């Protein structure tokens, strides 16, 4: 019994020492994230910094196909038709909707929230609508939660566009790497005009030889 009491006493003392040590260490070494990062960690956004911008439809379109959009549309088919002259369902028929007036189907009773939105459906506002209908038109009766993936939205919009709209797609953005490479080349040429002259002179000599 005395051995058990001794063991229990040492165990209790060890626990108290460990607890005290952790408290002291916690006071000395703070684990909060510093206001200013000592070095850049890829993927970590500094407090107060801007979040990475979401992919635009112009950037997303080259990565998706109409066939992928048709597969995504199956999620919409319980409420919408898309064939020309198709009947309205819980939601309106979507044939020819890209480029059309928002809430433009006269035979369908839109919610007041969407009816008050002015303008036409374009690639960007369609993406916003599909991403989160309730944010786009607060009070809408559309129960769809939305598509968070911009590639899913881009594929769906391609499919919608291919059914009765055929609006021209926007030009994809120029890759930043290409612009940077062009700037480097221009800088090198400006720093070494003799090299550029040698290239032009070589081209001229080739032309004379061919002649």
C-alpha positions as CSV (number, residue, x, y, z in Angstrom):
1,X,0.0,0.0,0.0
2,X,2.8,2.4,0.9
3,X,4.5,1.7,-2.5
4,X,1.2,2.6,-4.3
5,X,0.9,5.8,-2.3
6,X,4.5,6.7,-3.2
7,X,3.9,6.0,-6.9
8,X,0.7,8.0,-6.9
9,X,2.4,10.9,-5.2
10,X,5.2,11.0,-7.7
11,X,2.7,10.8,-10.6
12,X,0.8,13.7,-9.2
13,X,3.9,15.7,-8.7
14,X,5.0,15.0,-12.2
15,X,1.7,16.1,-13.6
16,X,1.9,19.4,-11.6
17,X,5.4,20.0,-12.9
18,X,4.3,19.3,-16.5
19,X,1.3,21.6,-16.2
20,X,3.5,24.4,-14.7
21,X,6.1,24.0,-17.5
22,X,3.5,24.2,-20.3
23,X,2.0,27.4,-18.7
24,X,5.5,29.0,-18.5
25,X,6.4,28.0,-22.0
26,X,3.1,29.4,-23.3
27,X,3.8,32.7,-21.6
28,X,7.3,32.9,-23.1
29,X,6.6,31.6,-26.6
30,X,3.4,33.0,-28.1
31,X,1.8,30.9,-30.9
32,X,-0.3,33.7,-32.4
33,X,0.3,34.5,-36.0
34,X,2.6,37.6,-36.3
35,X,1.1,40.8,-37.8
36,X,4.0,40.9,-40.3
37,X,5.2,37.6,-41.8
38,X,8.9,37.1,-41.6
39,X,8.9,35.4,-45.0
40,X,6.4,34.5,-47.7
41,X,4.7,31.1,-47.3
42,X,3.1,30.0,-50.6
43,X,-0.7,29.6,-50.2
44,X,-0.9,31.7,-47.0
45,X,-2.8,35.0,-47.3
46,X,-1.7,37.8,-45.0
47,X,-4.3,39.3,-42.7
48,X,-6.0,42.1,-44.4
49,X,-4.7,41.0,-47.8
50,X,-6.9,40.5,-50.8
51,X,-8.1,37.0,-51.5
52,X,-7.2,35.5,-54.9
53,X,-9.7,36.5,-57.5
54,X,-12.0,33.8,-58.7
55,X,-11.6,32.5,-62.3
56,X,-13.5,34.5,-64.8
57,X,-15.7,32.9,-67.5
58,X,-13.3,34.1,-70.2
59,X,-10.5,32.2,-68.5
60,X,-12.6,29.1,-67.8
61,X,-14.2,28.6,-71.2
62,X,-11.1,27.1,-72.9
63,X,-10.9,24.4,-70.2
64,X,-14.5,23.1,-70.6
65,X,-16.7,21.7,-73.3
66,X,-20.4,21.8,-74.3
67,X,-20.6,18.1,-73.5
68,X,-19.4,18.7,-70.0
69,X,-22.1,21.4,-69.7
70,X,-24.8,19.0,-70.9
71,X,-23.8,16.7,-68.0
72,X,-24.0,19.6,-65.5
73,X,-27.4,20.6,-66.9
74,X,-28.8,17.3,-65.6
75,X,-28.9,18.9,-62.2
76,X,-31.2,21.5,-63.7
77,X,-33.4,19.2,-65.7
78,X,-35.9,18.5,-62.9
79,X,-37.0,22.2,-63.1
80,X,-36.0,23.4,-66.6
81,X,-36.3,22.3,-70.2
82,X,-33.9,23.6,-72.9
83,X,-35.3,22.4,-76.2
84,X,-36.7,25.0,-78.6
85,X,-40.4,25.5,-77.8
86,X,-40.1,23.4,-74.8
87,X,-42.7,23.8,-72.0
88,X,-41.9,25.6,-68.8
89,X,-41.6,23.5,-65.7
90,X,-41.0,24.7,-62.2
91,X,-38.6,27.1,-63.8
92,X,-38.8,28.6,-67.3
93,X,-37.6,27.0,-70.6
94,X,-34.0,28.0,-71.1
95,X,-33.7,27.8,-74.9
96,X,-32.0,31.0,-76.2
97,X,-31.6,32.6,-72.8
98,X,-28.0,33.7,-73.1
99,X,-28.2,37.3,-74.3
100,X,-31.9,37.6,-73.6
101,X,-33.5,40.0,-71.2
102,X,-33.5,38.8,-67.6
103,X,-36.9,37.5,-66.6
104,X,-37.9,37.7,-70.3
105,X,-40.3,34.7,-70.7
106,X,-43.7,36.2,-70.9
107,X,-45.4,32.8,-70.3
108,X,-43.6,32.3,-67.0
109,X,-44.3,34.0,-63.7
110,X,-40.9,35.1,-62.3
111,X,-40.4,36.1,-58.7
112,X,-40.5,39.8,-58.0
113,X,-36.8,39.7,-57.0
114,X,-35.6,38.5,-60.4
115,X,-38.1,40.7,-62.3
116,X,-36.6,43.8,-60.8
117,X,-33.1,42.9,-62.1
118,X,-32.4,45.0,-65.2
119,X,-30.3,44.1,-68.3
120,X,-29.6,41.0,-70.3
121,X,-28.1,37.6,-69.4
122,X,-24.4,37.7,-70.2
123,X,-21.6,35.3,-69.3
124,X,-20.6,37.1,-66.2
125,X,-24.0,37.7,-64.6
126,X,-25.1,34.2,-65.5
127,X,-22.1,32.9,-63.6
128,X,-23.1,35.1,-60.6
129,X,-26.7,33.9,-60.8
130,X,-25.7,30.2,-61.1
131,X,-23.1,30.5,-58.3
132,X,-25.6,31.8,-55.8
133,X,-29.2,32.7,-56.9
134,X,-30.1,34.1,-53.5
135,X,-27.2,36.5,-53.5
136,X,-27.8,37.6,-57.1
137,X,-31.5,38.3,-56.5
138,X,-32.3,38.4,-52.8
139,X,-35.8,37.0,-52.3
140,X,-35.8,34.8,-55.4
141,X,-38.0,31.7,-55.2
142,X,-35.4,29.6,-57.0
143,X,-34.4,26.8,-54.6
144,X,-31.2,25.8,-56.3
145,X,-28.2,26.3,-53.9
146,X,-25.8,27.1,-56.7
147,X,-22.6,25.8,-58.3
148,X,-19.4,26.9,-56.5
149,X,-17.0,25.5,-59.1
150,X,-16.4,28.2,-61.8
151,X,-15.5,25.4,-64.3
152,X,-18.9,23.8,-63.7
153,X,-20.6,27.1,-64.3
154,X,-18.5,27.8,-67.4
155,X,-19.4,24.4,-68.9
156,X,-23.1,24.9,-68.1
157,X,-23.1,28.4,-69.7
158,X,-21.4,27.0,-72.8
159,X,-24.2,24.4,-73.1
160,X,-26.9,27.1,-72.6
161,X,-25.2,29.3,-75.2
162,X,-25.1,26.4,-77.7
163,X,-28.9,26.0,-77.4
164,X,-30.4,28.9,-79.3
165,X,-28.0,31.7,-78.4
166,X,-24.6,31.2,-79.9
167,X,-23.2,34.4,-78.5
168,X,-19.5,35.0,-79.4
169,X,-17.2,33.9,-76.5
170,X,-14.9,36.4,-74.9
171,X,-11.2,36.3,-75.7
172,X,-9.2,34.3,-73.1
173,X,-6.9,36.5,-71.0
174,X,-3.3,36.7,-72.0
175,X,-1.1,34.6,-69.7
176,X,0.9,36.7,-67.3
177,X,4.0,34.5,-68.0
178,X,3.8,35.5,-71.7
179,X,3.7,39.1,-70.9
180,X,6.6,38.8,-68.5
181,X,8.7,36.9,-71.2
182,X,7.9,39.7,-73.7
183,X,9.1,42.3,-71.3
184,X,12.3,40.4,-70.7
185,X,13.0,40.1,-74.4
186,X,12.3,43.8,-75.0
187,X,14.6,44.7,-72.1
188,X,17.4,42.6,-73.5
189,X,17.1,44.1,-76.9
190,X,17.1,47.6,-75.5
191,X,20.2,46.8,-73.4
192,X,22.1,45.3,-76.4
193,X,21.2,47.2,-79.6
194,X,24.3,45.7,-81.4
195,X,22.9,42.2,-81.0
196,X,19.7,43.3,-82.7
197,X,21.7,44.9,-85.5
198,X,23.7,41.7,-86.0
199,X,20.4,39.8,-86.3
200,X,19.1,42.2,-88.9
201,X,22.4,42.2,-90.7
202,X,22.4,38.4,-90.9
203,X,18.9,38.4,-92.3
204,X,19.9,40.9,-95.0
205,X,23.0,38.8,-95.9
206,X,20.8,35.7,-96.2
207,X,18.4,37.6,-98.5
208,X,21.3,38.6,-100.8
209,X,22.7,35.1,-100.9
210,X,19.2,33.7,-101.9
211,X,19.0,36.4,-104.6
